[in-house]
Amino acid sequence: MDNDGYSHIAIETLVTTDFCLVAGEVASEYQLRDPESIVRGVVRDIGYRNGINNGFDADTFKFDNRIHEQSDDIRNAVGIGDENPVIGAGDQGMMYGYATNETPALVPLPILTAHDLCRKLSEVRKSGRLPWLRPDGKSQVTVEYHNGKPARYHTVVIGAQHHPDVSNSEIRAEITKNVIIPECHPLLDGSTIIHVNSSGRFVTGGPSGDTGVTGRKIIADTYGGVGRHGGGAFSGKDPTKVDRSGAYMARHIAKNIVAAGLADRCEVQLAYAIGLANPVSVYVDTFGTGHLDEEKLSNEKLSQAVQELFPLTPAGIIGYLNLREPIYRQTATYGHFGRNEPGFPWEKTNRVENLHQHFGLNRDIRELGDCIDHTD
């Protein structure tokens, strides 16, 4: 919360036809007086307004607030404020971070493209270029790899909610022209399979077409199924919940290892127990791609380096990544990783030099090869 950076928050949101429920636990010095107006404002910004989406409208849906105070057991185990620098983990579990040098963003190309397509779909709707589009939209991308590197888009799938009076042929033609081609060139070719609204009509969408709950799209939020996932969602949680902060730090570490040229692919695993500050496990896996000059760099050496160079307690992670700031709303769309914009401090590659120094390197050994420039 903007008013209290030390708030402890675990809030879920459920939306369905003509209804929204927010529920969860909060410990804060700030009194949240009007969550309903916040929720309606967000829904309005998304585009569910003015009756364009029958069954869910920002001004008319029923609202229920079931937010209550956080359990003393959890609050006492975690600790609050600057006066308690040893913050225990807000939950137990395993968190994973992943990076690959197949794109400049150091995330897998399929999920990067899928997010770009969704962003473009929103852009052409809000700009009025495709005025018959409605807020609900999704994408899926299949990439063909040659020798471990992206070679072409095999299949591109778009689902786009639309006004009932527009034809399927127009939807396909305009979305291909204005969304798919701009985002998928140059790896789009004549053999690429394109599916736009493959089920036919997509008029009823959003909460009126499919009930939604916070955090159900954990794979879309991360790496698109590449690499492992501990199962914990990120959204709706403050950074003492290591589901969020631990996963951010694991990504930050993996990205810096790949950016430093120490591996082509890297996955970092951190495991925590509730109430304890230090991780109970730290493991780095480079899938056999680790290298230091011509010698293989072992996972064990990297795991040791990570523990020496990076803060891994909740308090250390929060301070290092400055996670007390109100930066989380923009993570609600287009994923949490691969974002080159303010508000994603875990995406910085500011520890490359430290890693080089740790391993006695005097030069940048980064070997990203022919990475695909997938930026606008």
N, C-alpha and C positions, 0 to 999 in steps of 0.2 A: 504494500500500500504506500502511496506517495507520502502520507502523513507520518508513517512509522516504519522505517526501514527494518526494524527488528520484529515485525509482525510474524507470527507463525501461522501459516495458512495451509489448509487442505480442503479445497472446495471442489465439488463436482457440479456439473450442469447437465440437466437432461431436458431435451426438447422433443416435442411431438406435436401432433395436430392441435393447434390453438392452445398450447400449454407450454410453460417453461418452469422448471424446478431448479433452484440452487440449494445445495445442502452441503454441510461440512463443518469443520472445526476451525476456530480462530482464537489465537491469543494475541492481543494487541493493546497498545495504549490508545489507539485511535478507535472511535466509535463509528462503525459503518452504519450510517443513518438511513440511506436510501438506496439499497442495492437494486431495487426495481428500476429506477430511472437509469442506472448504469447499464443494466441488461437491455432495456428497451433502446437505449442509445446505440449500443453495439449492434443489435439486430437491425436497426434502421440504417446504420452505416453499411452493413453487409448488402442490403438491398431488399429485405423483406418488408416492404412498405407500400402504401397507397393501393392496397388491394391487388397488387400484381401477382401475388402468390396465394391463391385461394387456400385458406386453411391455416395460414400463419402470417400475421401482420404485426409489426412492431407496436402499433397503437391499440390493438384489440385482444392479443392473446392473454390468457389467464396466467397469473404469476403466483408462485408459492415460494416463500423464503423459509428454509429450514437450516440456516446457519446458526451454530451455537458455540459455546466456549470450548476450547481445547481441554482435553483430559489433563488433570494435574500430573498423572503418572508420566505422560509423554513430555509435558512442559518441564518437569523437574529433571527428567533424564537428559533432555536436550540442552537446556540452559538458554538464557536470553540475555542479550545486551553486551556492551563492551566490558562490563564488570566481570563477565564470565567468559574469558577467552577460550576455555577448553569446552567447545561445543560438541556434544555427542551427536552421532548420526541420528536423524529423525526416523529412521527405519532400517531394517536389515535388508540385505539383498546384494545381487551382483549387478554391476554397471559395466557397459562395454562402450568403447570408442573405436572408430575405424577410420582409416585414411588410405587412399590409393592414388598413385601418380598418373592415372589415366585421364584426368582432367586438371586444368589449372586450379579449380576449387578444391582439388584433392578429395573428391567424393565420386562414387560410381556414376558413370554417364547416364544410365537409365533413370535413376531417381532425380538427378539434376535436370534432365530434360523434362521429366514429368512435372516437376515444380515450375519450370519455365513455361510449359504449356498452360498450366492452370493460371499462372500470373497473366499470361497473354490473353487468356479467355476472359478474365476479369477486366483487363484493360480495354478490350474492344467492346465489352458490355457497358462499362461505366462511361466511356468516351462517346457512346452513341453510334459508333461505327456499325455495330450489329445490334440495333435497338430491340430486336425480338428475343434476345438472350435474357435468361432469368438467372438468379443468383447461384443455383446449384450447378456445379460442374466438377468433373474429375477426369483424370488421365491415367494412362498406363503405357509404358514403353518397353519394347523388347529390342535389345541391341545384339547384333552378331559380332562376335569377337574372332580375330585372327591372331594367333600366337599371343593371346592374353591382352590384346589391345583392341579397342572399339574400331570396327571396320565400316559398319553401315547400320542404319535402322531397319530392323526386320519387320516389326509391326508397331503401329502407333494407334492407340485407342483413346477416343474422346467421348465423354458423355456430357451433354450440355442441355440443361433445362431451357425450354423455349415457349414462346407464345403459341397458342393452338392454331393460329391461322397461317403459319409458315410451313412450307412443304419440306419433306425430308431431303429432296434433291437440292433445294436452296441451302438448307442447313449444312449439308455435306460440302457443297461447293464453296460456300463462304468461310466455313471454319477451316477447310483445307487451305484456302488462299490466304486468309488473314491470321491464322493461328499456327497451323502445322508447318507450312513451308517456311515462314520466317524463323521459327524456332529450331527446325530440324535440318536446315541446309548447313553444310553440304553433304551430310551423310544420308540424306534422303535420295532414293533412286527410283527408277521406274518399276522395280520389283517390290518396293516397300508396300506392305499390306496396311491399308488405312481403314479403320472402323470408326464411324461417327454415328453415335446413337444406334448401335447395332441391334437394340431391341425394338426399334421403331420410334414411336412417340415418347417424348420425355416432357410432358406438360406439368404433371404433378410431381413436385420435387421438394427438396428441403425437408423441414420437420413434418410437413403434412404428408410427405411420401415415404419417409423413413425415419423412425425414431433415432435420435443420436444422443450419445453420452460422452462426456469429457474423456479423452485419452484412449478411445477405442482404435485409433489409427496410429499405433505406435511404430509400425514399419514405415508408413508414409512420413512420419516425423523424423525418421533416422536415415537409414541407408538403402531402403527399398528391398530389404531381404538379404542383402549382402552383409556378411558378418553376423555375429550373434547379437541377441537382445536379452537383457535380464528380465524383461516382462513388465517393468514399472513404467507408467506414463509420466510425462514431464509436467504437463499443464495443470494449473490449479494448485501448485505447491510452491512454498517458499524454499530458499536454497539450503536450509538445514535438512531438507528431505534430499538425501543423497541420490534418490531416483533421478533427480534433476541435476544437482550440482556435481555429483560423482560422474554422471554420464557426460556432462560438459567438460570436466577436467580430463576424462579418458579420451574424448575426441581431441582436445587441445594437445595432449601428449602425443597421440598417434599422428596428428597432422604435423607437428614439429619434427617428429622422427622421419617422416616421409619427405617433408620439405628440406630437411638437412641432407637428404640423399643417403640416409643410413639403411633404407629399405624401400622397395617399390610398393609394398602393401604392409600395413601394420594394424594390429588389433590390440587394444589395451583393456585388460580386465581389472576392475577394482571391486572388492567385496567388503561389506561393512556389517556390523552388528549394532542394533539399536542401543543408543546411550553411550557407545564407545567412540572415541575420537579417531583412533588410528585404524586404517583398513586392516582387515584380517587376512587379506590376500592381495598381492600385486603381481600381475603376470603380463608379459608382452609376447605376442606371437607375430612373426613376420612371414609366416607361411613359406619359409625357405627362400625369401627374396632379400634377406638382410645381407648387406655387403659394406665392407670398409676397404676401399681400394679393391684389390683382387681377393681379399679374404672374406669368408663368410663371418658375419657378425652374429653371435649367438643370442638367443632369446634371453638367456640368463644374464648376460652382460647388460643388455638393454634394460631388463627389469631392475637390476641394481642401480643403473644410472638414473632411471626414473625416480626411484626412492630417494636418491641423493639430490636431484636437481629440482624436483617439483613438490610443492606443498600438497599433501594428500589428506589432511584432516579436514572436516567440514569448515572449521574456522579459517584454516589456511586457504582452502579453495575459495571461500566467500570473499576473503580479503584480496587474494591474488587476482581473481576475475572480476572484482567489484560487483558482486551479485546482489548487493542491497539496493541497487538502483531500480526504478520502475521501468524495466526494459523488456518485459515479457510479452506484452500484447502482440508485438509483431511476429512472435514465434507461433502464434495461433494458425498462421497460414504459411504455406510454401516451405515447411520444414525448419528444423533447428540448425542444420549444418550446411556448409557450402555457401554461406551468405557473406558476401563482401560488402558490408554496410555497417553503419554505427549500430551499437546495441547488441553485438555478437562478439564479446571479448574472447570467448573460447576459440574463435576462428583465427586469432592472431598467430603468426609464426615468428614470434619474438624470441624464441629460445633456441633457434638454429645455431647461433654462435656459441651458446653455452654447451650445446651437445658436441659441437666440433672441438671445443676446448677440452671437454671431458675425455674425448677419445684421441686427443693429441693431434688434431687436424689443424692445418694452417690455411686451408682453402675451402671453398664451397664445393663439395663433391656431388652436389645435387645432379641427378641424372634423370630428369623428367622425360627425356626423349621427345617424341613427337606428340606431346599432349594436345588435345583438341581445344582450340580456342572457342569456348562455348559462351563467350560473353557477347553482349550486344555491341 
